[in-house]
Amino acid sequence: MYAVQQPAREINQPRLTLWGHVWRYLVALGISALGMTSSDGGWPDWRFAMDISVGVVCLVIVFWRRRWPMTIAALTTLAGAFSLLAAGASSLALVSLATRRRWREIIPLALLTFASGMFWFTVMDTSAPATSTFAVWGLNVGINAVVVAALIAWGMYIGSRRELIATLRQRAETAEAEQSLRMAQARETERRRIAREMHDVLAHRISHISMQAGALSYREDLSADQVRSEVGTIRDGAHRALEDLRAVLGVLRGNGEDPETAPQPTYADLGRLVDEARAGGMNITFTDDVLGEPPEAIGRSIYRVVQEGITNARKHARGALLRISLHGSEEHGIDVELRNRLGFDSHTPGAGLGLVGLTERVDLAGGHIGHRMESDVFILEAWLPWGQ
């Protein structure tokens, strides 16, 4: 599973649309208008012009509050101590800064905003009486503190919500990526399984056909009826190989029976497999000393081991005696051994992956498989447990 990391806070701020900029400026202008209507309006012309000028400058520079959050917030907050029109811009800058949810930035700006507000109430506000009572001063302190706290809380809520949305989006993207990976792994596993079944079945069939055709090309003492009989046997083998190939391709196209759910060879089919190989001209001795019949899954693995051994012997030791021995019981598991002398190599093409696929199959069944040479004798050995 992928570890879902917390998104960086700097990238949680979504890109603002035109309407996003407009309504934020409208709110800022509303805050400024509310502040200006609370004043008595008895300002000299120079002060009114200064208030408007400073406020307009703040409304312009607050556009870049996301690029330089601390700088813009500090400048607009200082300007708000002298200009009511700048109050909206400073409020917008403080809320934007609070969305970053960094206390080392929020605390200094909160104190600066509070000090700026108190400076306005005590020095710049001409509507306040010259000798304010302690109650009036305390009321101003309370209002100022509540406003600053509300702006910071609102900004932190927006930042938290943005971070949650970004986290959920990242988790959704991660889940989608994991799902795609699982699907790719499932497809790869299915391809490997189908390739293994194709090798187990088709390699056996085609090597049988190749051996019969090769033997027929060297026989000059056969009558016409015998030749027709041998050709008929080759034809039947080719038909069976085509049927197996058609079944596998049907699965790949999605309109055939799955090889895993189709009837599979079992331990009981070993005799038929050996008889078929003998009928094709192979020299085989088969010894079965297994006490009882193993479970179906293990029997299928035994069948595939014997089938691969026959195929290899047919390819690389044509005419040599192949000894197949099965021994075992429920308590000790099952030993499979195939022995044959190295003989004439038929040069039948192959991928060389038969034993690799067998190793994977036997490992999955809980057993082990290996091969070795004793002088000029090739030995394929496998052990499988009675039950998986």
Buried (B, 14 or more C-beta within 10 A) or exposed (E): EEEEEEBEBEEBBEEEEEEEEEEBBEBBBEBBBEBBEEBEEEBEEEBEEBBBEBBBBBBEBBBEBBEEBBEBBBBBBBBBBBBBBBBBBBBBBBBBBBBBBBEEBBEEBBEBBBBBBBBBBEEBBEEBEEEBEEEEBEEBBEEBBEBBEEBBEBBBBBBEEBBEEBBEEBEEEBEEEEEEEEEEEEEEEBEEBBBBBBBBBBBBBBBBBBBBBBBBEEEEEEEEEEEEEBEEBBEEBBEBBEEBBEBBEBBEEEEBEEBEEEEBBBBEBBEEBBEBBEEBBBBBEBEEEBEEEBBEBBBBBBBBBBBBBBBBBBBBBBBBBBBBBBBBEBEEBBBBBBBBBBBEEBEBEBEEEBBEBBBBBBEEBBBEBEBEEEEEBBBBBBBBBBEE
